[in-house]
Amino acid sequence: MSQTWQQIWSAKGAAVAPQHAPDSGTLERLMDLGGYTSPTAAGALSAYERHFRYVRESLSIGTGDSVYEVGCGAGALLYWLHTHCRQVGGADFAEPLVQHARAALPAADDLVHADADRIETTPRYDVVLSNGVFLYFASAEYARRVTERMITKATRAIGIFDVNDADRREEALEVRRAAQRERGLDYSGLEQLFLPRELFTSIADRHGLECRIDDTATTASANARYRYHVTMHRR
């Protein structure tokens, strides 16, 4: 029987003991646990730090802000952000990865195990974001529900980064299949979700939010050219 994404990410987190004494190598370890160093990812730490800076700047995250991440994984992005903001929190469907995030961010008391569509909408945070997670969702309807909850939870801004572009689905799948053949990987049964940009613009319009969509160009990932970023701000 093929594995689910949740089983795969849970197994990845369970294979390594959480590090309870963060050091200079913590960010890189968290990134590895979060899949940032996978064969089709950008790989280099510097490339993702460029992406993390884009996340911070596109959402105008400042030292007085609170930031919540839906699908936080092992907490790599939150770990990078926690020195740039006032407070971080997050949720992930893989409990072993959440344990790594808690170990790396002992001062963060709102890191929980939860499915994305079950996150609590209180307490509210200034910024609510998701990074490279929507592609693992089961359907566009699920993505819509998660986006609605993120909007409810955010007091100022919402960011949804690295969304698979429905208009470039076939190109992206061919790149994915080529990577599997080249590296002997088997992604059988592990589908990714592709979403139209109009899904997010229509939700933003309904809530009276300013919405911006940018092509993903912040990493050297092989998949970046087939993805986009969404940011929404309250007017």
C-alpha positions in Angstrom: 0.0 0.0 0.0 1.4 3.4 -0.9 2.2 5.9 1.8 0.4 9.3 2.3 2.2 12.6 2.5 1.4 12.7 6.2 3.0 9.3 6.8 6.1 10.3 4.9 6.6 13.6 6.7 5.9 12.0 10.1 8.4 9.2 9.4 11.0 11.8 8.4 10.5 13.7 11.7 10.5 10.5 13.8 13.8 9.3 12.3 15.8 12.0 14.1 15.7 13.0 17.7 14.8 16.7 18.4 17.7 19.0 19.2 16.9 20.7 22.5 20.0 23.0 22.4 19.9 25.1 19.2 23.3 26.0 17.7 24.7 27.4 14.5 23.7 24.3 12.6 20.0 24.3 13.8 18.6 26.1 10.8 20.2 23.8 8.3 19.0 20.7 10.2 15.4 22.0 10.3 15.6 22.8 6.6 16.7 19.2 5.9 13.8 17.9 8.0 11.4 20.2 6.1 12.4 18.9 2.7 14.3 22.1 1.6 17.2 19.9 0.6 15.2 17.4 -1.5 16.5 16.6 -5.0 14.1 19.1 -6.7 14.5 21.8 -4.1 16.9 24.7 -4.2 19.2 22.9 -1.8 21.6 25.7 -0.9 20.9 27.4 2.4 21.7 30.8 0.9 19.0 30.3 -1.8 16.4 29.7 0.9 17.5 32.5 3.0 16.8 34.7 0.0 13.3 33.2 -0.1 12.8 33.7 3.6 13.7 37.4 3.2 11.2 37.6 0.4 8.5 36.2 2.7 9.4 38.7 5.4 9.5 41.7 3.0 6.4 40.8 1.0 4.3 40.6 4.2 6.1 43.6 5.8 7.0 41.5 8.9 8.5 43.8 11.6 9.9 43.3 15.1 6.6 44.0 16.7 4.6 41.5 14.7 3.3 38.0 15.6 3.6 35.4 12.8 1.7 32.1 12.5 2.7 29.4 10.0 0.1 26.8 8.7 2.1 23.7 7.9 5.2 24.8 9.8 6.9 21.4 9.6 10.0 21.3 11.7 9.9 25.1 12.0 12.8 26.2 9.7 11.0 29.3 8.4 9.7 30.2 11.9 13.2 29.7 13.3 14.6 32.1 10.8 11.8 34.6 11.4 11.8 34.5 15.2 14.6 37.0 15.5 12.8 39.3 13.1 9.5 39.5 14.9 7.8 39.5 18.3 6.2 36.1 18.4 5.8 32.9 16.3 3.4 30.0 16.3 2.3 27.3 14.0 0.7 24.0 13.2 1.5 20.9 11.2 -0.1 17.6 10.4 3.1 15.6 11.2 3.4 15.5 15.0 7.1 14.4 15.0 8.0 17.5 13.0 6.2 19.7 15.4 8.3 18.2 18.2 11.4 19.4 16.3 9.9 22.9 16.0 9.1 23.0 19.7 12.7 21.9 20.6 14.2 24.6 18.3 11.8 27.3 19.5 11.3 26.7 23.3 9.8 30.2 23.8 7.1 29.6 21.3 4.1 28.1 23.2 1.7 27.9 20.3 3.2 25.1 18.1 0.6 22.4 17.7 -0.2 19.2 15.9 -3.3 19.9 13.7 -4.5 19.6 10.1 -4.4 22.8 8.1 -8.2 23.1 8.0 -8.5 22.6 11.7 -6.2 25.3 12.9 -7.7 27.5 15.7 -8.7 30.9 14.5 -7.9 32.3 17.9 -5.6 33.7 19.2 -5.2 35.9 16.1 -1.8 36.8 14.7 -0.7 39.9 12.7 0.5 37.7 9.9 -0.6 34.1 8.9 1.4 32.3 6.2 1.9 28.9 4.6 5.1 28.0 2.7 5.2 25.2 0.2 2.3 23.4 1.8 -0.8 23.9 -0.4 0.7 21.5 -3.0 0.1 18.6 -0.5 -3.6 19.4 -0.1 -6.2 16.9 -1.4 -8.5 19.3 -3.3 -9.2 22.9 -4.3 -12.1 22.9 -1.8 -9.7 22.0 1.0 -7.3 24.8 -0.1 -10.2 27.2 -0.1 -11.2 26.2 3.5 -7.7 26.6 4.7 -7.3 30.1 3.1 -10.6 31.2 4.7 -9.3 30.1 8.2 -6.0 31.9 7.6 -7.9 35.1 6.7 -10.0 34.8 9.8 -6.9 34.3 12.0 -4.8 37.1 10.5 -5.3 40.7 11.7 -3.1 42.3 8.9 -1.6 40.0 6.2 -1.8 36.5 4.7 0.9 34.8 2.7 0.6 31.5 0.7 4.0 30.7 -0.9 5.0 28.1 -3.5 1.6 27.1 -5.0 1.6 24.8 -8.0 0.2 26.7 -11.0 -2.7 24.9 -12.6 -1.9 26.6 -15.9 1.5 24.9 -16.0 0.5 21.5 -14.6 1.6 19.3 -17.5 5.0 21.0 -17.7 5.6 20.6 -14.0 4.5 16.9 -14.0 7.0 16.2 -16.8 9.8 17.7 -14.8 8.7 15.7 -11.8 8.6 12.5 -13.8 12.1 13.2 -15.2 13.5 13.7 -11.7 12.0 10.4 -10.6 13.6 8.6 -13.6 17.0 10.2 -13.1 17.2 9.5 -9.4 15.3 6.3 -9.2 12.6 7.8 -7.1 9.0 6.4 -6.8 6.2 8.9 -6.1 3.4 6.5 -6.9 0.2 7.6 -5.2 1.8 10.8 -4.0 -0.1 13.4 -6.1 0.4 17.2 -5.8 -2.4 19.7 -6.1 -2.3 22.4 -8.8 -4.5 25.5 -8.2 -5.7 28.3 -10.5 -4.6 31.8 -9.5 -8.3 32.9 -9.7 -9.1 30.8 -6.6 -7.1 33.2 -4.4 -8.1 36.5 -6.2 -11.8 35.6 -5.9 -11.4 34.8 -2.1 -9.5 38.1 -1.6 -12.2 40.0 -3.5 -14.9 38.5 -1.4 -13.1 39.6 1.8 -12.1 43.0 0.5 -8.4 42.2 0.7 -5.7 43.5 -1.5 -4.2 40.5 -3.4 -0.9 40.2 -5.2 0.3 37.1 -7.1 4.0 36.8 -8.1 5.8 34.0 -10.0 8.1 32.0 -7.8 11.6 33.3 -8.6 13.1 33.4 -5.1 14.9 30.0 -5.2 16.7 27.9 -7.8 14.3 25.0 -7.2 13.6 23.0 -10.4 9.9 23.4 -9.6 10.0 27.2 -9.0 9.1 28.2 -12.6 5.8 26.3 -12.2 4.7 27.9 -8.9 3.5 31.2 -7.6 3.2 33.2 -4.4 0.1 34.8 -3.0 0.0 37.7 -0.6 -3.1 39.4 0.8 -3.3 42.5 3.0 -6.2 44.1 4.8 -7.0 47.5 3.4 
